[in-house]
Amino acid sequence: MKISIKIKFSIFLAALLLLTVFVLSLLVLEGIKKNQQIEVEQYFTQQATTANVYFIQNIMDESIKVPQTFLTSKGIEFAEQLELISGQSVVLYDQQGTIVNKDNTNITSTGIKKTLTYALNNKTAYLTEKESLTYFTPLKVGNEQVGVVQFNYSLSKNIAFYNQIKQMFIYIGTGVFLLSFILAYFYFNSFASGIIRLNRTVDKIREGHFETETLTRKDEIGELSDGIRVMSEQIMKTMRDKDQEREKLTLAVNKLSQLDKQQKQFIGNVTHEFKTPLTSIKAYLDLLDMYPDDENLIETAKITIKSETDRLYEMVEKVLQLASMEKYDFEFNKESLDVQQVIQFVLNSLKGKVDKFGIQLETDLTEAYVEADKDCMTIVLVNLMDNAIKYNKTRGYIFVKNEVRDGHVIIEISDTGIGIPEEVVHKIFDPFYTVDKNRSRENGGAGLGLSLAKKYAEIQGGSIALASTGLTGTVFRISFPIYSPNEK
């Protein structure tokens, strides 16, 4: 159930005022009660001192100065004189708890008996019952207790005064509460009315009516009203741009759908490509279990298992590189690179593989600078050179050159390989795609090299493309914006 903010304000205000009046009244009344108690205690402390001094004076006037004998012989007279001095009713007890000046049958209250027991042990004690207070104080000569004096005091005046003050607080508190509530209600009502108007404005905005009014207040509610107006104007502007944003969103959804399809295809390819070498390794392991003494089988298995393991290792490494590039935004260490030196470094690192396949390497290199990450540039060149070696013809050749053209550094890698059929040219940069799958398996290829090279080239601001292909070989072209080492 919805409760209006005015009602909530009123209830809270009433509760707060009631609590304030109640706590204030309670503290004052408690202070009065404590003050009355202190006054009574001080009064009877004074009476106890007077009783002891007067007792000693009476004993000193006697010829036989024995306190017990005095209480027996003149206790009634002493009690009567003490009543005259104190103005209170007095009961005198000896050390055995026997009343000296009255009849013992007067001790009927259990509370009085218990309190008297404390007083007979040289302690001051008092008992409050209804409107009367009974005060017990030891009667001593020096440090020796000889009896107890009981004063009977009426609390009726104190109680009447306390009740009078309590009644006054009820009347005054009620008046203060009503007056404060009325004044505060009208004061807070202006705030509640402003909030209610703002709430109605928000309801209109929720229903699609964005024309709003601004409250003329110089406080936070006025600022909130102005903020709602600005927000409403911004919503209208957003609504006007909605169709355009919806179109962008549709394009984004389509792209995500395409990416999801590519991802599923990628996972399927990974599974298939990993399964092939694992199947070969498992088959040879099973054969070794069946024919453990076949030396030819052992030698063939070692070669095949090593080849398939190397292939698996290369695939895992390249798949991890592809996955990390898709998922993370790397911070590359871009620097000024001399393309000639980077190419020469890659060719030197692959010299053993070039010699192994009997391939002749020719270069036409010139000094030219680009701004790129050295490791990324190396990965691009290594993957292109690796493909040029693996898919080349027997005793073929590779030609590598670079030049500056139209503000770009162009690197071309040509080979005399098997070429790429025209109908599959558009697939060569897809992960796991290979033109000759049998030859890829023989040479440890997984169809990931070109995909890696393209991604690394593009994230460095460059590009890679198939320049030409045919029966005589293939040419790949890499392009990067030229960079002058003297540029600031």
N, C-alpha and C positions, 0 to 999 in steps of 0.2 A: 504494500500500500504506500502510495506516494504521500509524503508529508511536506507541506509548504515550508519554505525557509523562514517565513514570518513566524509560524507556529514553533519551529525549532528555536529561533531566536528568543521567543517569548518564554518557552519552557526553560531554556538554558539561563536566561536572565533571572527568572523567578527562582530557580534552584540556587543560583549563585548568591542572590540577595538573601534568601532564606538561610543559606549556609553561613554567610557572613554575620547576619544578626544572631544566629544561634551560637556560633563559636564565640563571638564577642560577649554575649550574655553569659555563656558558660564560663568564660575566663574571669569575668568580673565577679560573678556569684561565687566561683571557686576561691577567688582572692578574698572575698568578704568572709567566707567560711573559715579559711585558713587564718585570717587576721583575728577573728573571734576566738579561735582555738588558741592562738598565741597569747592573746590578752588574758584568757582564763588561766592558762598555764602559768603566766607571769604573776597573776593575782594570787594563785594558790601557793606558788613558790614563796611569795612574800608572807602569806599566812603561815606557812610551815615554819619559816624562820622566826616569825613572831611567837608562834606556839612554843618552840624550843627555847627561845630566850626567856620567855615568861616562865616556863617550867623551871629553868635553872634558877631564876630569881626567887621563886617560891621555895625551892629546896634550900637555898642559901639563908633564907629567913628562919628556917626551922632549926631547932636545937639538935635534933637527930637528922643528919643530912644523908638519909638513905632513900634513893629514889623509889624502890619497891614499897617501902613503908609509907612513903608520902602518897603514892597512888592508892594504897589501901585505905589510908586514914582520911585523906583530903582530896581524893580524885574527883568526887562529885562536885565539890566546891570549886576546884580548879577548872573543871569543864564548864561550869556555869559562867565563871569569870571570862573564860576564853570565848564563849559564845557572845558575851557582851562586847569584847574587844573586836572580834572578827565580824560580828553581825551575821554569822552563819550558824546553822544547827551543827552541833559537835557531838560526836560519839567517841569516848575514850576507851582504849583497850590496854590491858596489861600485856606482858610478853607471852603469856599463854593464850592470848586471843580472847580473854574473858572481858566482857563489857564492864566497865567500872561505874559509869554514871547512869546506865539504863538497864532495862531487863534484857537478858540474853535471848529472849524469844523474838527480839526484833530482827535477829539475823535469820531471815527466811529465804532470801534470794541466793541461788547457787552462784550467781555472778559475784555477789558481795563476798561470799565465803572464799571464792577462788582469788579474788583481788586482795582480800585481807591476808591470805597466805603469802602472797608476794610481799606485802608491806611488812609482815613479821620477819621477813628475811632481809631487813634493812634496805628495802627498795621503795621508791615512790611509785604509786600506781593510781589509776583512776578508772572509773566505770561510768559509761553513759547509757542510760535507760530512758527512752522516750524524752521527756522534757526535763529530766533531772540528771545531775552529774555528781557522783560520789567520789571524793578525793581522799586518798589514804597517804599519810606521810609518817615516817618513823619519828618517834619521840626519843631523843638521845641525850645522854650526859657524856660529854667528851666523845669518845668513839664507841661507847657502849649503848646499845639500844635497850630501852626499858619499857617501851610500849608503842602504840600506834594511835594517831589522831585521825579521826574521820570527819571530813567536812561535807555537808550536804548542800549542793548549790543548785538553784533553779535556772534552767536554760530557756525559760519561756520568753523572756525579753529578747534574747539573742535570736531565737527562732522566729519571733514576731517581726523583728527587724529584717531578717533574711527573707521572709515571705513577702514583706512589704516591698523590698528592693526587687524581688523576683516578679511581683505583680506589675511594678512600674516598668520593668524591662519588657514585659509582654505588651503593655499598652504602647510604650514608646517604640519598641521594635516593630510592632504592627504598623504604626503610622509611618515610620521611616521606610519600611518595606514598600508600602503602597505608594508613597510619594516618589521614591527612587525608581520603582518599577514603571510608573506612568511616564516620568521624565525620560528614562532610558529607552522605553518602548518607542516613543516618538523619535528619539535620536537615531536608534538603530533601524527604525522602519524605513528611513530614507535609503539606507544601504540595501536593505532587503528589496525595496521597490526597484532599485537600479539593477540588482542581480536578476530579479524576475524579468525585467524588460530585456536584459541581455539574453536570458534563456529563451524568450520568445523569438528574439532575432535569430538565435542559433537554430531553433525549430524551423523557421522560415528558410534558412539556408539549407537545412537538411531536406526540405521539400522541393528545393530547386529555385527558390526566390532569393536572388542574391542582392537585391536592393536593400540597403540597411540604413538605419539612422544612428547618429552619434550622440551619446549622452554628454551634456555640457557640464561636466564635473571636473574639478581640478584635483583629482586624486587617482589612486590605482584603478578604481572602477572606470573612471573616464579614460585612462590609458588602455584598459582592456577593451572598452567600447571602440576606441579608435583602432586597436589591433584587429578586432573582428571585422571592422570595415575594410581594412587593408587586406585581410585574409580573404574576404569575400571577393574583392576586386581581383586578387590573384587567382582565385578559383575560376572566375569568369574567363580570365586570360588563358588558364590551363584548359578549360573546356573548349575554347576556340582552337587550341592546338591539338585537341584530342584526336581528330581524324588523321592528322599527319603522324602523330606518335603511334597510333594504332597500325598504320601502314608499316612503320619502322619495326614495330613489334612482330608483325606478321613475317616480315623478311627475316628477322632474327630467329623466329621459331622455325622457319623453313631451313635456315642455315644450321640450327641446332639439330634438326631432324637429319639433315644430311651428314653432319658430323657424327651423330649417333650411329648412322648406318655404316659410315666409314670405320668407326671404332669396332663395331661388331665384325665387320669384314677383316679388320686388322687382327682381332683376337682369333678369328677362324684361321687366318693364314699362319699366325704364330703357332697355333696348335698343330696344324698340318705339317709345317716345316720342322718343328721340333720332333714330331712323331717319327718322321722318316729316318733320321740318323739313329734315333733311339731304337727303332725296330731293327735296323741293321746290326747295331751293337748287341742287342739281346739275342739275335739269331746266331751270331758268331759265338756268344757265350754259351748258348745251348749246345752248339756243335762241339765246342771244347769240352763240355761235360760228357758228351757222347763219345768223342774220340780224343781223349787227353794225350795219347801217344803219337798222334799224327803231326809230324814236324812241319810238313808243308802247310797243313791247316793252321798250325800255331803261328807260323810266319805270316801267312795271309791275314789271319785274324788280327795280329798285332798291327799290321800296316793299315787295315781297314778301320779298326777301332781307333787308332791314333788319328786317322784322317777324319772320321766322323766326329771324334771328340774336338778336334781343332775347329771343325765346322760349327759344332754346337757352341763352342766358346765364342767364336766370332759372331754368331747370331745373337747370343745372349748379350754380348757387349753392345752390339748395334741396336738391339731392341731397347735396352736400358737407356741408351743415348736418345733414341727417338721418344721414348716415354717421358724422360726428364725434360726434353725440350717442349713437349706438349703441355706439361703440367706446371713447370716453374719458369719464372721470369729471371733469367740469369743476369748478373752484372758482369759484362765482358770488359776485359782490360784492353781497350782500343789504344793503338799506338801507330806511329808512322812506320810503315813496313816497305822495304825495298823488295818488290815482287821478284826481281831477278834472284836475290839471295834466298828467298823462301822456296822458289821453284828448285833452285840448285840443291838446297838442303833435302827436299823431298826426293829428288832423283838420286842423290847419294844414298839415302836410307833404303831405297828400293833397288839398288844396283845388283844385289845378290839375286833377287827374284827375276830381274831382267835377264841376267846371265843364265839363270837356271832354265828359262824358256828359250834361250838362244835368240833373243830379240835385239835388234839394232836400234840404238837410241840416238836421235839427232835433235839439236836445239838451236834456236835463234832467239837469244835473250838480250834484253836491253834494260837499262836502269829506269825504273818507274816506281812511284810511291803511291800507296793507298793507305787509308786509315781503317785499320781492322784489328781484330784479335788474332795474334799469331797462331795460337793453337787451332782456332776455328779455320783459318786459312789453310793450315796444314792438313786438317781433316778433309776439307774439300778437295785439295790436290791429290792426297793419298788415295781417296776413294775413286777419283776419276782415273788416276794412273793404274790403280789395281785392276779396274775393269779393262783398261786398254791392254794390260798384260794378259789377263786370264782369257779374254775373248779374242785374242790375236791369232793369226795363222802361224804355222810353223816357220821359223826363221823370218818372221815379219819385221816390221820396224814401227817405231813410235816417233812422232815429230811434235816437239813442244816449242811454242814460240809465244812471245808477248809483244805488244805494241801499244802506243798511245793513239786514241782515235776519238775525236769529238768530245774531249774532256773526260774520257774514260780510259782505264787501263784494261786492255783486252788480252785474255790468255786463251790460247787454243791448243787443244790436245788431240792430235790425229793419230789414228792407228790403221793397220791393214787387216782388221779383224773380219768377223763373219757378217757384220752389218746388222741392221735392224729392219724388219719388214715394215713397210709403210703403214699397214693397217693397225699396228700395235705401237706406233711411235708415241701416241698420247698416253700410254700406260707405263712408260719406262721409269717415271719418277714415283710410281706407286710402290709402297712397301711390299716386299716379297715377290715382286714381279720380275721374272727373268725370261729372256727370249729363248735361250736354249737351256732347259732345265737339267738335261743330262750332263751337259758340260759344266753347269754351275755346281752340280754335286761333285763332279770329278775334281774341280778346282777349289772347292770349299765355299762357293758363293751362296748367299741366301737372298739375294735380291733387295738388299737394304742399302747398299753403297750409294746409289744415285739419290735415293730418298734423303739420306743423311746429308749428302753434299748439297742438295738443293736447299734444305732447311738452314744449314749453317751459312750458306751464301746469302740467303735472303735476310736472316736476322742481323747480318753485318752490313746491310744496305746494298748488297750486290745482287747479281742474278746469274743463273746458269741455264743454258739452253742447248738443244741438239742442233748444231749448225748444218750438218749434212750427214747422210748415211747411204750406203749402197753396197754392192758386191765388192767394191774396192776398199771398204773400210768406213769408219765413223769419225766425225769431228764434233767435239764438245767445245762450247765457247763460254768462258766466264767473264763477267764484266763488273768492274768496280769504279766508282767515281775517282778521278785522279786527285792526289793530295800533294801539296807542296810542303816540304819540311820547313820552309821559312814562313808559312802562314801563321798568324796569331790567333 
